[in-house]
């Protein structure tokens, strides 16, 4: 064997295996490789982890309260200071900051305004109450105007991955999705990515947030014009057996959570309603959510506008499955929850539940 070949073999033999130099680009609580899909077994359910979950949840919930207090304090200082030219907008700006810091439950306290005038004896009987007047006004608008927050459009994407291709899929998507989400020109926000552990196994769920429908078109155009997209799309098609996308809007009473890392597991509950019942669902859940949020941590609630119509998705986060059981039982002790269940069950045509674990790159985890 030639001397230079012998030297080359010696160098290869002494070098580290390729897998030893692979590092995770996004830090997580474990040391596994980025191409390994997380599993439910990694949520051990130890008491310290449950306590850690509740501690992080309290910190996350207290953050908007502290922000509002700071905004109120600044507003008070500004109001007590002499008004000078160029500073008239300060109180208004602080008020906007306070509004943006409000929690989902704060929107539940808004009351309908009284309508003026009488529309005849029959209408007075039917629409004499505040609730009746609000319902009449709602009926004059489209469902999406009534129940939707309207600021964003969300897409929910389901990838059914071939069982023997899961690790390749995680590596491919784990490199591409953060790159797409972190590029400012794409104008898109990744809410989260999860793997189904109980339900349709090896199905991955991704939720994206766009700036209305115009933003959805612009974002898709920008992303698919990327030189790397064609190769990503080609490789993705070899790893999955199906892909399903629906476009959704979030309910006005339940804004989607911002990024956070509480840990634990997620539950995606999907309801197919009988056609024509979306508005009634919104009315009842607006009341019931207050009771649920006292004992459970919500991620978001959306209704489909394009795709699987008459479908509603709710997502919740728990420390572990035992905490899920306890918190769901505690919900029945809260005033108003049993009434919400009683009034919404007849609206449902079918429903399903899936337990998910977050991917290493998921902003909501």
C-alpha positions as CSV (number, residue, x, y, z in Angstrom):
1,X,0.0,0.0,0.0
2,X,1.4,3.4,-0.9
3,X,2.7,5.5,2.1
4,X,0.2,8.3,1.6
5,X,-2.7,5.9,1.6
6,X,-1.5,4.4,4.9
7,X,-1.2,7.9,6.5
8,X,-4.8,8.7,5.3
9,X,-6.2,5.5,6.9
10,X,-4.4,6.3,10.1
11,X,-5.9,9.8,10.2
12,X,-9.4,8.4,9.6
13,X,-9.0,5.8,12.3
14,X,-7.9,8.3,14.9
15,X,-10.6,10.8,14.1
16,X,-13.9,11.0,16.1
17,X,-17.0,9.4,14.7
18,X,-19.2,11.8,12.7
19,X,-22.1,11.5,15.1
20,X,-19.9,12.7,18.0
21,X,-19.5,16.2,16.4
22,X,-23.2,16.7,15.7
23,X,-24.6,19.3,18.1
24,X,-28.1,20.6,18.8
25,X,-28.6,24.1,17.4
26,X,-31.5,24.8,19.9
27,X,-30.8,24.0,23.5
28,X,-33.2,21.7,25.3
29,X,-33.3,19.9,28.6
30,X,-31.8,16.7,27.2
31,X,-28.6,15.9,25.4
32,X,-30.2,13.8,22.7
33,X,-29.3,14.6,19.1
34,X,-31.5,17.2,17.3
35,X,-32.6,14.5,14.8
36,X,-34.2,12.4,17.5
37,X,-37.9,12.9,18.0
38,X,-39.1,13.7,21.6
39,X,-41.3,11.1,23.2
40,X,-43.9,11.0,26.0
41,X,-41.5,8.8,28.1
42,X,-39.3,11.9,28.6
43,X,-42.0,13.5,30.7
44,X,-41.3,11.6,33.9
45,X,-44.1,13.0,36.1
46,X,-41.9,13.5,39.1
47,X,-43.2,15.9,41.8
48,X,-40.3,18.3,41.3
49,X,-41.2,18.6,37.6
50,X,-44.9,19.3,38.4
51,X,-43.8,22.0,40.8
52,X,-41.5,23.4,38.2
53,X,-44.3,23.5,35.7
54,X,-46.6,25.4,38.1
55,X,-43.8,27.8,39.0
56,X,-43.2,28.6,35.3
57,X,-46.9,29.0,34.7
58,X,-47.2,31.5,37.5
59,X,-44.3,33.5,36.2
60,X,-45.8,33.5,32.7
61,X,-49.3,34.6,34.0
62,X,-47.8,37.3,36.3
63,X,-45.8,38.9,33.5
64,X,-48.8,40.7,31.9
65,X,-50.0,41.9,35.3
66,X,-46.6,43.4,36.0
67,X,-46.5,45.0,32.6
68,X,-49.9,46.6,33.1
69,X,-48.9,47.9,36.6
70,X,-45.8,49.6,35.0
71,X,-48.0,51.0,32.3
72,X,-50.5,52.4,34.8
73,X,-47.7,53.9,36.8
74,X,-46.2,55.6,33.8
75,X,-49.7,56.9,32.9
76,X,-50.2,58.3,36.3
77,X,-46.8,60.1,36.2
78,X,-47.6,61.4,32.7
79,X,-51.0,62.7,33.8
80,X,-49.6,64.5,36.8
81,X,-46.8,66.2,34.7
82,X,-47.4,69.4,32.8
83,X,-48.4,68.8,29.2
84,X,-45.9,70.1,26.7
85,X,-45.9,70.2,23.0
86,X,-44.8,66.9,21.5
87,X,-45.8,64.8,24.5
88,X,-49.6,64.8,24.2
89,X,-49.7,61.2,23.0
90,X,-47.9,59.7,26.0
91,X,-51.0,58.7,28.0
92,X,-52.6,57.2,24.9
93,X,-49.6,55.2,24.2
94,X,-49.4,53.9,27.7
95,X,-53.1,52.9,27.6
96,X,-52.3,50.9,24.4
97,X,-49.4,49.2,26.2
98,X,-51.8,48.2,29.0
99,X,-54.3,46.8,26.6
100,X,-51.7,44.7,24.9
101,X,-50.7,43.3,28.2
102,X,-54.2,42.1,29.0
103,X,-54.8,38.3,29.5
104,X,-57.3,36.2,27.5
105,X,-59.7,36.2,30.4
106,X,-59.9,40.0,30.5
107,X,-61.8,40.0,27.3
108,X,-64.6,38.0,29.0
109,X,-65.7,40.9,31.1
110,X,-66.9,43.2,28.3
111,X,-70.6,43.9,28.4
112,X,-72.9,44.7,25.5
113,X,-74.1,48.3,25.1
114,X,-77.8,49.1,25.6
115,X,-79.7,49.6,22.3
116,X,-81.9,52.7,22.1
117,X,-85.4,52.6,20.8
118,X,-88.2,50.1,20.7
119,X,-88.8,47.8,17.7
120,X,-92.4,46.9,18.5
121,X,-94.1,44.7,21.1
122,X,-92.8,41.4,19.8
123,X,-89.2,42.6,19.5
124,X,-89.4,44.1,23.0
125,X,-90.3,40.6,24.3
126,X,-87.6,38.8,22.3
127,X,-84.8,41.4,22.5
128,X,-85.6,43.1,25.8
129,X,-82.6,41.7,27.7
130,X,-79.0,42.7,27.1
131,X,-78.2,39.2,26.0
132,X,-81.0,39.3,23.5
133,X,-79.9,42.7,22.1
134,X,-76.3,41.4,21.8
135,X,-77.5,38.3,20.0
136,X,-79.6,40.4,17.6
137,X,-76.5,42.5,16.8
138,X,-74.4,39.4,16.3
139,X,-77.0,37.9,13.9
140,X,-76.6,40.9,11.7
141,X,-72.9,40.2,11.2
142,X,-71.1,37.3,9.8
143,X,-69.8,34.5,12.1
144,X,-66.2,35.4,11.5
145,X,-66.8,39.0,12.4
146,X,-68.5,38.0,15.6
147,X,-66.3,35.2,17.0
148,X,-62.9,36.0,15.5
149,X,-60.2,38.2,16.8
150,X,-59.5,39.2,13.2
151,X,-55.9,40.3,13.6
152,X,-54.3,37.0,12.4
153,X,-54.9,34.0,10.3
154,X,-53.5,30.7,11.5
155,X,-52.7,27.6,9.6
156,X,-52.7,24.1,11.2
157,X,-50.6,21.6,9.3
158,X,-50.7,17.8,9.9
159,X,-47.8,15.7,8.6
160,X,-48.3,11.9,8.7
161,X,-44.7,10.7,8.7
162,X,-43.5,7.2,7.7
163,X,-42.6,5.4,10.9
164,X,-39.1,4.5,9.7
165,X,-38.5,8.1,8.5
166,X,-39.3,10.0,11.8
167,X,-35.7,10.9,12.7
168,X,-35.0,12.1,9.1
169,X,-38.2,14.2,9.2
170,X,-37.2,15.8,12.5
171,X,-33.8,16.7,11.2
172,X,-35.2,18.1,8.0
173,X,-38.0,20.1,9.5
174,X,-36.0,21.1,12.5
175,X,-33.5,22.8,10.3
176,X,-36.0,24.4,7.9
177,X,-38.8,25.7,10.1
178,X,-36.7,27.8,12.5
179,X,-35.0,29.3,9.5
180,X,-38.3,30.3,7.9
181,X,-39.7,31.6,11.2
182,X,-36.6,33.7,12.1
183,X,-36.4,35.4,8.7
184,X,-38.0,38.9,9.2
185,X,-38.9,39.2,5.5
186,X,-41.2,36.2,5.7
187,X,-43.6,37.9,8.1
188,X,-44.7,34.6,9.6
189,X,-44.6,33.4,13.2
190,X,-44.3,29.8,14.2
191,X,-46.7,29.2,17.2
192,X,-45.4,25.7,17.7
193,X,-44.5,22.2,16.5
194,X,-45.6,19.0,18.2
195,X,-45.4,15.2,17.8
196,X,-48.5,13.1,18.5
197,X,-47.8,10.5,21.1
198,X,-51.4,9.4,21.9
199,X,-53.8,9.5,19.0
200,X,-52.6,9.4,15.3
201,X,-49.1,8.4,16.2
202,X,-46.1,9.7,14.1
203,X,-48.3,12.6,13.1
204,X,-46.7,16.0,13.5
205,X,-48.7,19.2,14.1
206,X,-47.5,22.7,13.3
207,X,-49.4,25.9,13.8
208,X,-48.3,29.1,12.0
209,X,-49.5,32.7,12.4
210,X,-49.9,35.1,9.5
211,X,-50.8,38.8,9.2
212,X,-54.4,38.2,7.8
213,X,-55.0,36.6,4.5
214,X,-52.9,39.1,2.5
215,X,-50.0,38.2,4.8
216,X,-50.6,34.5,4.2
217,X,-50.3,35.0,0.4
218,X,-47.2,37.1,0.8
219,X,-45.5,34.8,3.2
220,X,-46.1,31.7,1.1
221,X,-44.8,33.5,-2.0
222,X,-41.7,34.7,-0.2
223,X,-40.9,31.3,1.3
224,X,-41.4,29.3,-1.8
225,X,-39.2,31.7,-3.8
226,X,-36.3,30.7,-1.5
227,X,-33.6,28.7,-3.4
228,X,-33.7,26.1,-0.6
229,X,-37.4,25.5,-0.6
230,X,-37.5,23.2,-3.7
231,X,-35.0,20.8,-2.1
232,X,-36.8,20.9,1.3
233,X,-40.1,20.2,-0.4
234,X,-38.7,17.4,-2.5
235,X,-37.1,15.7,0.6
236,X,-40.3,16.2,2.7
237,X,-42.4,14.3,0.1
238,X,-40.2,11.2,0.5
239,X,-40.7,11.2,4.3
240,X,-44.5,11.7,4.7
241,X,-47.6,9.7,3.6
242,X,-50.0,12.7,3.8
243,X,-50.2,16.4,4.5
244,X,-53.3,18.3,5.5
245,X,-53.6,22.1,6.0
246,X,-56.5,24.1,7.3
247,X,-56.7,27.9,7.7
248,X,-58.2,29.1,11.0
249,X,-58.9,32.2,13.0
250,X,-58.6,32.5,16.7
251,X,-61.6,33.2,18.9
252,X,-61.9,36.8,20.0
253,X,-62.1,35.7,23.7
254,X,-59.0,33.5,23.6
255,X,-55.9,35.0,21.9
256,X,-53.1,32.5,21.1
257,X,-50.4,32.4,23.7
258,X,-47.0,34.1,23.0
259,X,-43.8,31.9,23.1
260,X,-43.2,30.2,26.4
261,X,-41.4,27.2,27.8
262,X,-43.4,25.6,30.7
263,X,-42.6,22.0,29.8
264,X,-44.9,19.0,30.2
265,X,-47.4,17.7,27.6
266,X,-50.1,19.2,25.4
267,X,-53.6,18.2,24.4
268,X,-55.2,19.1,21.1
269,X,-59.0,18.7,21.3
270,X,-60.8,18.9,17.9
271,X,-64.6,19.3,17.7
272,X,-66.7,18.9,14.5
273,X,-69.9,21.0,15.1
274,X,-73.2,20.6,13.5
275,X,-73.4,23.3,10.7
276,X,-74.8,26.6,12.0
277,X,-73.7,26.2,15.6
278,X,-70.4,28.1,15.7
279,X,-71.9,31.3,17.2
280,X,-73.6,29.4,20.0
281,X,-70.4,27.5,20.7
282,X,-68.6,30.8,21.0
283,X,-71.2,32.3,23.3
284,X,-71.1,29.3,25.7
285,X,-67.3,28.9,25.7
286,X,-66.8,32.6,26.3
287,X,-68.6,32.0,29.6
288,X,-67.0,28.6,30.4
289,X,-63.4,29.6,29.7
290,X,-63.2,31.7,32.9
291,X,-63.8,28.5,34.9
292,X,-61.3,26.5,32.9
293,X,-58.5,29.0,33.1
294,X,-58.7,28.9,36.9
295,X,-57.3,25.3,36.9
296,X,-55.9,24.7,33.4
297,X,-53.3,26.4,31.1
298,X,-54.7,27.2,27.7
299,X,-52.6,27.6,24.5
300,X,-55.3,28.8,22.1
301,X,-58.6,28.1,20.4
302,X,-59.3,28.4,16.7
303,X,-62.1,27.7,14.2
304,X,-61.5,26.6,10.7
305,X,-62.5,28.8,7.8
306,X,-60.9,27.0,4.9
307,X,-60.4,23.2,5.1
308,X,-62.3,21.0,7.6
309,X,-65.2,23.4,8.0
310,X,-67.3,23.5,11.2
311,X,-64.2,22.4,13.1
312,X,-62.9,23.9,16.3
313,X,-59.5,23.2,17.9
314,X,-58.6,23.8,21.5
315,X,-55.1,23.3,22.8
316,X,-54.1,22.9,26.5
317,X,-50.8,22.4,28.4
318,X,-50.3,20.2,31.5
319,X,-47.3,19.2,33.6
320,X,-48.1,15.6,32.9
321,X,-51.1,13.3,32.2
322,X,-51.9,12.9,35.9
323,X,-52.1,16.7,36.3
324,X,-54.4,16.7,33.3
325,X,-56.8,14.3,35.0
326,X,-56.8,16.3,38.3
327,X,-57.3,19.6,36.6
328,X,-60.2,18.4,34.4
329,X,-61.9,17.0,37.5
330,X,-61.4,20.3,39.4
331,X,-63.1,22.1,36.5
332,X,-66.4,20.7,37.6
333,X,-66.0,22.4,41.0
334,X,-65.9,25.8,39.2
335,X,-69.1,27.8,38.8
336,X,-70.4,27.8,35.2
337,X,-68.4,24.9,33.8
338,X,-71.2,22.3,34.1
339,X,-73.6,24.7,32.4
340,X,-71.1,25.2,29.5
341,X,-70.8,21.4,29.0
342,X,-74.5,20.9,29.2
343,X,-75.1,23.6,26.5
344,X,-72.2,22.7,24.1
345,X,-72.5,18.9,24.0
346,X,-75.6,19.0,21.7
347,X,-73.7,21.2,19.3
348,X,-71.0,18.5,18.7
349,X,-71.1,16.1,15.8
350,X,-67.8,14.4,16.6
351,X,-64.7,15.0,18.7
352,X,-61.2,13.7,19.2
353,X,-58.3,14.2,21.5
354,X,-54.6,13.8,21.0
355,X,-51.7,14.0,23.4
356,X,-48.7,15.9,22.0
357,X,-45.1,16.6,23.0
358,X,-43.3,19.7,21.8
359,X,-40.4,19.6,19.3
360,X,-37.0,21.0,20.3
361,X,-37.5,24.1,18.1
362,X,-41.1,24.8,19.1
363,X,-41.6,28.4,20.5
364,X,-44.5,27.2,22.7
365,X,-43.0,24.3,24.7
